[in-house]
């Protein structure tokens, strides 16, 4: 089993759908410790990414990552655009000229995306950012069962748990860090959208295997 270009596109479409469903919640979370625009920004960006893929279907994983990454960079405001954009750009660069990703190749692409986000945002686990969901998700995918669906499910569960664990943390990066101790008691919005990203990946994997 492998993720081909159509399956990768389906992943992004499912991510868009989940962001759309959770847009108001993401905005509410961001209103507590940020600029109150994460929901709207991510909804706009993911819609643009899907439109980009539909207007010019990529033929390689590299083209897929570039299309999605650039759409996110150009349409998502704040820090999230460059961070999510970097994730997909590095993801695509890892897949290169291939037209599909098997389990190990998908794991490598996810790892490359994570490393890109870490490099761009300079955040570490525990800083109350999207890294708190993304890092455990990638770790779980790599360590998960050999079949892609189970590995993706493990990653989704780890991302959600990582996101939930941001609630008591004091933010050390981003706009939320300006609040100091007052940032505790709130989920990090970026970690919540990252959990949606990996839940969409698991859903796409289930569709591929069906």
Beta strands, then each sheet from edge to edge (+ up, - down):
strand 1: 3-4
strand 2: 100-101
sheet 1: 1+ 2-
end
